[in-house]
C-alpha cells in the first residue's frame, strides 16, 4: 500500500507536469497540429499562461500541492495554519500564474480576514486537485482524510460543490488503496455519500461516456476548470482508462482546456490503483522536483 500511496502523489504531479506545455489551450486541433500526441513533458510556449516555467516543472496547481506536501512533512499532520503560512509565502515571491482564486484569497487575508474564512467563492476544481499528499498521509483514516481535504480546499475555494468534490475524490482514493477498483469506488462513494446530488449525476455522466473519444466527451462536458464541467471529465478518464494510467493522462492533455486539474485528479486515483509500475520512467526522471517529493513522501509515509 505504501507503494500505491506514493504512486498516487507522483502520478498527480506527473499529470500536472504533462499538461504544462499545452495547458489552457482549448482548441484540440491546435494542440494536435503544434504538438502532436503529447506523451512527454514540454516547455510552455511564450504565449502560454506559464511562460516562466520549464518542462518537468508544475503549474500553479502542482506548486500548491507541493506546498501542502511540505507542510505535512514538517508538522506530521494537516495543520491548516502551517499550510496557510506556507501557501502565502509561495505567492509572496511567485513568478508563475496567479488565478482568480489565489488573488481573491490573498486579497481577503490582506484585508484582515482569518485564513480559514478568506477563501474565494471560486468553483474551479483546482481547489480539489491538490489533495494527493493528504491521501498519502491520511488514507488509513478516511473521515480524517475527508475533513482535511475539504478544509484545505475551502481555504481557497469555498464553492460547496468544489469542496464536496474534494471529499469525493479523497474517499475514492481511500477505497482504492484498500483494494477497490476505481470504477467500484466512484460508484460506491457517489451512492453512499452523494446520492441525489449533482456529484452523483456527474459520476453517472462520466461513467456512461466510458469508451467514447475523450476529446469529444470532454468538450461536450466542458473543458474549463469549473467543477460542474471538469468533474464528469475526470470520471470519464478514470472509467475509460482504468487500466492505463499513461493513456488517461495523455488523453486529458489532448482534450485541451484545464488539463492540469483533470490530470492531477485522474492520475491520483489511477496511481493509487496501479502503483509505481504504471508510471512511465521517463516521466519520473523528468520531474524536476522528484527527489524533493520522494524525500518528503518518506517523511509522511504510513
Order of alpha helices (4+ residues) and beta strands (2+ residues): alpha-alpha-alpha-alpha-alpha-alpha-alpha-alpha-alpha-alpha-alpha-alpha-alpha-alpha-alpha-alpha-alpha
